[in-house]
Amino acid sequence: MPAPSSSSPVMPPVARDATPAAAPPGTPTGSTPGPPPVPTTGTNRSRGAAAGIGAAVPTGIPAPADPPDVTPATPGATGAGAGTTVAPPAGEVALPADLAALRETAIGVLRANDLGDITRPSPTLYPHQWLWDSCFIAIGLRHLDPARAAAELLSLLRGQWPGGMIPHVIFAETSDYYHAGPQRWRCDRVCTTAGGVQSTGVTQPPMIAEAAVRVGEAMSRDERVTFYRRLVPGLMRFHEWLYRERDPDDTGLVTLVHSWESGMDNTPTWMEMTKPVAPRTVRALRRINGDDALDALRRDSKEVPPDERLTSADLFTLYRIVRELRRSRYEFRTIRNTFVPLVQDVAFNAILVRANEHLVAIAEEAGFPVPRWLARSMRRTRAAMNDLWSDGLYLSRDFRTGGLLPHPTIASFLPLYAGVVPDSEVDGMVEQLMSPRYWAKYGIASVPTDDPAFLPRCYWQGPVWVNMNWLIADGLDRYGRREAADAIRRNTVDVIRSSGSMFEYYSPLDGSGAGSNRFSWTAALLVDILATHPPR
Ligand code: 9WN
């Protein structure tokens, strides 16, 4: 991979507080020291990124004033000037004019969503900080401003719970409405976070170590070690928490307690587990008034049409599960005795396998020992992924029954990213991925196109997601399947280019964008792909 520029003239590095954390502990202990120092570069501001991306740098891109999150997609529209090549900023590769313009659009989205040292996923739909979003965002930001990218990751530690959990959402100080805000969680009744911020009571896929490695690649050795020393103690405690709290039976696989933890909220695998626990009132209302009555009650679909999001019945069921988690004080030993669906999610555990490898490497570079018990748990996860293998693919597992959940989705391919698929099985998986069942005209569907649950523009029920493409392509690179990986990346760039906007997801059938149209991780991963694998 070409070394990313650490001094792009588009967005030169902004000076940041680089105070190193305490020196690494000299003696191995059963657990890592905590709580780690949290970054002091600012608070989760709601607006006006004084020290944010390119704040001091005129780029010629006006900062947009929060337009609505959604405008109609125009499939087929491309930027002007295709065919010519634009001289690149120093250290960057030359891009055709239309892609250079698309990159500028992506940077504009990242800037508009920048809240200082966090980036909201989208201006109106998601006005706070999300765990795995920040990781994908940092992977893109490293090409623009590595220090800012590092701050994005360090700021996640502000939300860390005393037990080690890093929450899925860290609430920004904003009055912008979010449908599952602090009042739904009341986590302040259970604990105080490291940085005194409000958060949700569940986590999200552990992408931090991957993002940290990518950001580290864009830094000098000294900068990198300083960054890792600040990050590793908290990150290690997070991985320890995942095992201690979420794999108490030592199965090797971590168990999730809410579909929001998977990041794939309404994927059919999870919805099958979720639907049976719908609140009685929801069932009654649907019986009497159909879905319309429920649709009128929901508040997450004001900017995005409800048919691009999960159904109202499913949404109210997810709220019910949050209520039960709250009653259980978010403790797994209590939660496991409730009705809450419990899933050993294949994608989450695949991401964990890779994150563990990265954590070991960066802890070593920063001089922190990995506790022996944690290293053993990490090995157990890698081995336990075999238990999820079924008929040429991998499936999630019901924690209670031990049965595999019979719904293959895009998540089934993430073991390729983890690197746990035996080489003899890789081509078979690639063949499935490239078959029309998954790979429709405009890209890889998140649910097989022949599945009764498939809906091309509905959230995690069918659309193409840029982060999934990025993860699978990365895994295929490491398996030496460069052609397939490049095809996925090319396709990703094409679908974004054909819509002209940074949509949250895209229809695999006609390439139209859906969900938010100013979505940060689409923008950030596009910046990354264009920098690391420019189209030839
Ligand atoms: C709930 C922020 C998040 C992503 C998830 C995506 C969606 C939230 C929501 O948005 O979930 O966490 O309100 O729908 O499913 O992957 O992290 O972009």
Residues whose N, C-alpha, C, O or C-beta is under 5 A from the ligand:
A	BS01	9WN	P121 Y126 W130 D133 W260 G263 M264 D265
